[in-house]
Amino acid sequence: MEDLNHCDIKQAHIELLKCCGSSQWTEKMLAARPYKSVSHLLELAGQIWSDLGEVDYLEAFAAHPKIGASKPPDNAKNTESWTSKEQAGMMSADEQTKLKLKTENQKYAEKFGYIFIVCATGKSASEMLELLRIRLENSPETELEIAAGEQMKITNLRLNKMLRDA
């Protein structure tokens, strides 16, 4: 926590952006420094996220790889080790499940205009596939709300990892 509170703003920006790909979220988190505690940091992260809107959510979603992809997009530098651990459930997936995930991911992107966002930590590939199929039935408004909630779960996990690894 001390490192995040007292490092230069450029380094803090890099670290926070790895946790959530929204530039608005990152800027507002930087402006809220110093953080009193881990719980204060997580509370602020959630409050700031909930005050943002669709454009910010879509920016954050775009910083994630598709479920099953091996590397994050170019705008998500230095998150590869986190992403591979978050999607560890994909490692044991059979080829048929991977193919189905690819097909369903495409349907999702066509319907909603962004990639399927799920907090994949602790989930198997088949669990993620089932969630994807269920969520394909949602309205765009409902799905955006669910995806934003999943993004916040991911952000909290990454904030905790960042602090633990510091």
Secondary structure, 3 states (H helix, E strand, C coil): CHHHHHCCHHHHHHHHHHHCCCHHHHHHHHHCCCCCCHHHHHHHHHHHHHHCCHHHHHHHHCCCCCCCCCCCCCCCCCCHHHHHHHCHHHCCCCHHHHHHHHHHHHHHHHHHCCCCCCCCCCCCHHHHHHHHHHHCCCCHHHHHHHHHHHHHHHHHHHHHHHHHHC
